[in-house]
Amino acid sequence: MKASLRILLADDHEIVRAGVRLLLDRQRDMKVVAESGDGLDALSKAVATRPDVILFDLSMPRTDATETIARLRRECPEAVVVVLTVYQDPAFVTSALAAGAHGYVVKTSPSRELVTAIRTARAGGRYLDTAVRGAVQGPPAGRRAGRSILSPRETQVLRLLSLGYTNQQIGTRLKLSTKTVETFRARVARKLNLRDRAALVRYALSMGLVDIGDVAVRSGEEGEEGKAAD
């Protein structure tokens, strides 16, 4: 018999956890192995139990949501993170994806959305709830002219940063030293007045440099997406 997906359920509302656990434990291929009511405890239990999937609410006490998602990805790289939240604002979606989430599900959606998101994420895909998918697909063509504030090379660097590549990986792709990439990255941040990766991802999406489906969830590995020509 196929092994069940081991799931850590992190939500600060006990009644929500009870309902989600009931739903997931009814699935033949899923099993909730741990629960948590705050972000720091979720990190601790993730390290202790090594789940396959981490369901994570964005409104968790004692921690910043995007920082916690990023830490979960670093400390439990074998696990996939699926956000389960009430928030439908595209900014929350892009921030969660930028931090490393593999899926995003809204709590008001049908239960099948969550089940599908878990299976899709664990299979290596990325899942966006239908409630938010249309809102973050990309901007009208007219907004793309704004990218001219950056030079062609700065635009390349921004796009690869948005796709999740490290400075070293960008240097390899663009045949630049890591130091030079750092210089271009600093120029982009200064010109756009954007200091963190989540903000850079939102800008790249708004300018049409990347589509929401291209925002890669990576854990240090390179992929074929995001290749840029000199």
Buried (B, 14 or more C-beta within 10 A) or exposed (E): EEEBBBBBBBBBEEEBBEBBBEBBEEBEBBBBBBBBBBBBBBBBBBEEBBBBBBBBBBEBEEBEBBEBBBBBBEEBEEBBBBBBBEBBEBEBBBBBBBBBBBBBBBBEBEBEBBBBBBBBBBEEEBBBBEBBBEEBEBEEEEEBEBBEEBEEBBBBBBBBBBBBBBBEBBBBBBEBEBEBBBEBBEBBBEEBEBEEBBBBBBBBBBBBBBEBEBBBBBEEEBEEBBEBEE
